[in-house]
Amino acid sequence: MSPLPLPSPKRILIVEGQNDKHVVLQFRSRNPAVPDFDIMDKGGIDPLLESISREVKAPERQVIGILVDADDGSGARWDSIVNRISQTGIEFPDHPNPDGTIVDTQDMPRVGVWLMPDNESSGELENFIEQMIPKEDAVWPLSRNYIEGIPVTYRKFTEGNELKATIYAWLATREDPRQMGLAIKTRDLEIDGDLCKRFAGWLTNLFGNDME
């Protein structure tokens, strides 16, 4: 006899990859006001987009959050998400809310979308992390100079990934070199900036306990 399928989480955040998942987990652990929710790593943007309609319609689903990179900021990423959400009958705005978009529709799950880094700019998770580096940190400009000083012919990272390389160069200088999520846990990264407050507010409003 086949095992019974596990019940779908009532409140879930779907993300592109493991880095996103670990960052959100550690960010939430340092923000006790943010409610609990499940996080699902979809293993890339294409699988995430393909799963949106299915996840919205999952049995017992109350809330679904969608966290993705804005990338080039052209609006194409937003349009891709809205097109898939619209397949469920939920109407979404033409443009993202700078504080994170949340839509409540009668008899449907609450749906929220956050485009990294700030719902307005081009970029990705690393641009969000950059805003968490302490302003007085003396190593950050040195890390940037190090990456910028590597001749293009010696670079193994692709064009456009300079910031990501700089972030990891900075992380390598920590007491115990670590990933981005752990740097939040160990307080090497700060969470009291305006962008972090906006993100925490979006998570709180999206997964708030008024759904029961």
RAWO-V914441 format. One record per residue. N is the residue number from 1. SS is DSSP state (H for helix, E for strand, C for the rest). OMEGA is omega in whole degrees, 0 to 359 (999 if undefined). D_FIRST is the distance of its C-alpha to the first C-alpha in Angstrom with 2 decimals. Layout:
n:N ss:SS omega:OMEGA d_first:D_FIRST
n:N ss:SS omega:OMEGA d_first:D_FIRST
This chain:
n:1 ss:C omega:180 d_first:0.00
n:2 ss:C omega:178 d_first:3.79
n:3 ss:C omega:178 d_first:6.43
n:4 ss:C omega:179 d_first:8.91
n:5 ss:C omega:178 d_first:12.01
n:6 ss:C omega:179 d_first:14.98
n:7 ss:C omega:179 d_first:17.81
n:8 ss:C omega:175 d_first:20.76
n:9 ss:C omega:180 d_first:23.84
n:10 ss:C omega:183 d_first:26.55
n:11 ss:E omega:188 d_first:29.31
n:12 ss:E omega:171 d_first:28.98
n:13 ss:E omega:177 d_first:31.46
n:14 ss:E omega:185 d_first:30.57
n:15 ss:E omega:184 d_first:32.78
n:16 ss:C omega:187 d_first:33.53
n:17 ss:C omega:184 d_first:32.99
n:18 ss:H omega:179 d_first:32.83
n:19 ss:H omega:179 d_first:36.56
n:20 ss:H omega:182 d_first:36.37
n:21 ss:H omega:182 d_first:33.48
n:22 ss:H omega:177 d_first:35.36
n:23 ss:H omega:181 d_first:38.61
n:24 ss:H omega:179 d_first:37.20
n:25 ss:H omega:182 d_first:35.49
n:26 ss:H omega:176 d_first:38.80
n:27 ss:H omega:179 d_first:40.86
n:28 ss:H omega:181 d_first:38.93
n:29 ss:H omega:179 d_first:39.28
n:30 ss:C omega:178 d_first:43.04
n:31 ss:C omega:186 d_first:43.13
n:32 ss:C omega:179 d_first:42.09
n:33 ss:C omega:180 d_first:42.90
n:34 ss:C omega:181 d_first:40.09
n:35 ss:C omega:179 d_first:37.01
n:36 ss:C omega:176 d_first:33.56
n:37 ss:C omega:176 d_first:31.06
n:38 ss:E omega:177 d_first:28.23
n:39 ss:E omega:181 d_first:29.27
n:40 ss:E omega:176 d_first:27.29
n:41 ss:E omega:184 d_first:28.79
n:42 ss:C omega:176 d_first:28.26
n:43 ss:C omega:176 d_first:29.76
n:44 ss:C omega:183 d_first:32.79
n:45 ss:H omega:182 d_first:34.63
n:46 ss:H omega:176 d_first:33.22
n:47 ss:H omega:179 d_first:29.52
n:48 ss:H omega:181 d_first:30.72
n:49 ss:H omega:181 d_first:32.68
n:50 ss:H omega:184 d_first:29.91
n:51 ss:H omega:190 d_first:27.56
n:52 ss:H omega:182 d_first:30.12
n:53 ss:H omega:180 d_first:29.42
n:54 ss:H omega:182 d_first:25.64
n:55 ss:H omega:178 d_first:26.21
n:56 ss:H omega:184 d_first:28.82
n:57 ss:C omega:183 d_first:26.58
n:58 ss:C omega:180 d_first:23.53
n:59 ss:C omega:177 d_first:22.43
n:60 ss:C omega:181 d_first:24.61
n:61 ss:C omega:176 d_first:26.74
n:62 ss:C omega:184 d_first:30.21
n:63 ss:E omega:171 d_first:31.92
n:64 ss:E omega:174 d_first:31.57
n:65 ss:E omega:181 d_first:34.16
n:66 ss:E omega:183 d_first:34.83
n:67 ss:E omega:182 d_first:36.81
n:68 ss:E omega:175 d_first:38.23
n:69 ss:E omega:175 d_first:41.40
n:70 ss:C omega:183 d_first:44.24
n:71 ss:E omega:189 d_first:45.34
n:72 ss:C omega:176 d_first:48.54
n:73 ss:C omega:183 d_first:49.00
n:74 ss:C omega:185 d_first:49.69
n:75 ss:C omega:182 d_first:47.44
n:76 ss:H omega:181 d_first:45.04
n:77 ss:H omega:178 d_first:42.23
n:78 ss:H omega:180 d_first:42.80
n:79 ss:H omega:179 d_first:42.90
n:80 ss:H omega:180 d_first:39.60
n:81 ss:H omega:182 d_first:37.91
n:82 ss:H omega:179 d_first:39.70
n:83 ss:H omega:181 d_first:38.83
n:84 ss:H omega:176 d_first:35.10
n:85 ss:H omega:182 d_first:35.41
n:86 ss:H omega:178 d_first:37.50
n:87 ss:C omega:179 d_first:34.65
n:88 ss:C omega:181 d_first:33.03
n:89 ss:C omega:179 d_first:36.25
n:90 ss:C omega:179 d_first:37.52
n:91 ss:C omega:182 d_first:41.13
n:92 ss:C omega:180 d_first:42.13
n:93 ss:C omega:181 d_first:45.72
n:94 ss:C omega:183 d_first:47.39
n:95 ss:C omega:180 d_first:48.04
n:96 ss:C omega:173 d_first:46.33
n:97 ss:C omega:180 d_first:47.74
n:98 ss:C omega:179 d_first:49.43
n:99 ss:C omega:184 d_first:47.80
n:100 ss:C omega:184 d_first:44.30
n:101 ss:E omega:176 d_first:43.12
n:102 ss:E omega:180 d_first:41.19
n:103 ss:E omega:174 d_first:40.57
n:104 ss:C omega:178 d_first:39.54
n:105 ss:C omega:182 d_first:38.66
n:106 ss:C omega:178 d_first:38.12
n:107 ss:C omega:177 d_first:34.52
n:108 ss:C omega:177 d_first:33.32
n:109 ss:C omega:169 d_first:32.42
n:110 ss:E omega:183 d_first:35.39
n:111 ss:E omega:177 d_first:35.71
n:112 ss:E omega:179 d_first:37.86
n:113 ss:E omega:172 d_first:39.02
n:114 ss:E omega:175 d_first:41.00
n:115 ss:E omega:177 d_first:42.61
n:116 ss:E omega:11 d_first:43.55
n:117 ss:C omega:191 d_first:46.14
n:118 ss:C omega:179 d_first:47.82
n:119 ss:C omega:182 d_first:46.86
n:120 ss:C omega:188 d_first:50.26
n:121 ss:C omega:167 d_first:50.89
n:122 ss:C omega:178 d_first:49.53
n:123 ss:E omega:188 d_first:47.60
n:124 ss:C omega:182 d_first:44.39
n:125 ss:H omega:183 d_first:42.93
n:126 ss:H omega:176 d_first:45.71
n:127 ss:H omega:175 d_first:48.35
n:128 ss:H omega:180 d_first:46.84
n:129 ss:H omega:179 d_first:46.86
n:130 ss:H omega:180 d_first:50.47
n:131 ss:C omega:181 d_first:51.49
n:132 ss:C omega:178 d_first:50.16
n:133 ss:E omega:182 d_first:52.39
n:134 ss:C omega:184 d_first:55.31
n:135 ss:C omega:183 d_first:58.44
n:136 ss:C omega:183 d_first:60.56
n:137 ss:C omega:184 d_first:58.28
n:138 ss:H omega:184 d_first:60.65
n:139 ss:H omega:184 d_first:58.07
n:140 ss:H omega:178 d_first:56.65
n:141 ss:H omega:177 d_first:59.78
n:142 ss:H omega:177 d_first:59.96
n:143 ss:H omega:179 d_first:56.38
n:144 ss:H omega:179 d_first:57.29
n:145 ss:H omega:180 d_first:60.44
n:146 ss:H omega:182 d_first:58.57
n:147 ss:H omega:180 d_first:56.12
n:148 ss:H omega:182 d_first:58.92
n:149 ss:C omega:179 d_first:61.04
n:150 ss:C omega:179 d_first:58.67
n:151 ss:C omega:183 d_first:60.10
n:152 ss:H omega:183 d_first:57.93
n:153 ss:H omega:180 d_first:57.95
n:154 ss:H omega:185 d_first:56.33
n:155 ss:C omega:177 d_first:53.59
n:156 ss:C omega:179 d_first:50.02
n:157 ss:C omega:184 d_first:48.69
n:158 ss:C omega:178 d_first:49.02
n:159 ss:C omega:183 d_first:51.61
n:160 ss:C omega:180 d_first:50.59
n:161 ss:C omega:180 d_first:48.69
n:162 ss:H omega:181 d_first:51.82
n:163 ss:H omega:179 d_first:50.76
n:164 ss:H omega:179 d_first:47.40
n:165 ss:H omega:180 d_first:49.29
n:166 ss:H omega:178 d_first:51.78
n:167 ss:H omega:183 d_first:49.15
n:168 ss:H omega:173 d_first:47.63
n:169 ss:H omega:178 d_first:51.13
n:170 ss:H omega:179 d_first:51.80
n:171 ss:H omega:181 d_first:48.55
n:172 ss:C omega:181 d_first:49.54
n:173 ss:C omega:180 d_first:52.61
n:174 ss:C omega:181 d_first:50.82
n:175 ss:C omega:174 d_first:51.15
n:176 ss:C omega:185 d_first:47.68
n:177 ss:C omega:191 d_first:46.83
n:178 ss:C omega:177 d_first:43.71
n:179 ss:C omega:183 d_first:41.61
n:180 ss:H omega:181 d_first:42.54
n:181 ss:H omega:180 d_first:40.08
n:182 ss:H omega:177 d_first:41.35
n:183 ss:H omega:173 d_first:44.90
n:184 ss:H omega:182 d_first:44.23
n:185 ss:H omega:184 d_first:42.91
n:186 ss:C omega:176 d_first:45.98
n:187 ss:C omega:169 d_first:48.30
n:188 ss:C omega:176 d_first:49.74
n:189 ss:E omega:183 d_first:48.89
n:190 ss:C omega:181 d_first:50.26
n:191 ss:C omega:185 d_first:48.48
n:192 ss:C omega:177 d_first:51.54
n:193 ss:C omega:183 d_first:52.72
n:194 ss:H omega:182 d_first:52.82
n:195 ss:H omega:178 d_first:49.92
n:196 ss:H omega:178 d_first:47.64
n:197 ss:H omega:177 d_first:48.72
n:198 ss:H omega:180 d_first:47.90
n:199 ss:H omega:177 d_first:44.42
n:200 ss:H omega:178 d_first:43.79
n:201 ss:H omega:178 d_first:45.10
n:202 ss:H omega:179 d_first:42.74
n:203 ss:H omega:181 d_first:39.68
n:204 ss:H omega:180 d_first:41.01
n:205 ss:H omega:182 d_first:41.76
n:206 ss:H omega:186 d_first:38.48
n:207 ss:C omega:180 d_first:36.16
n:208 ss:C omega:188 d_first:38.51
n:209 ss:H omega:179 d_first:37.29
n:210 ss:H omega:183 d_first:38.75
n:211 ss:H omega:184 d_first:35.51
n:212 ss:C omega:999 d_first:34.20
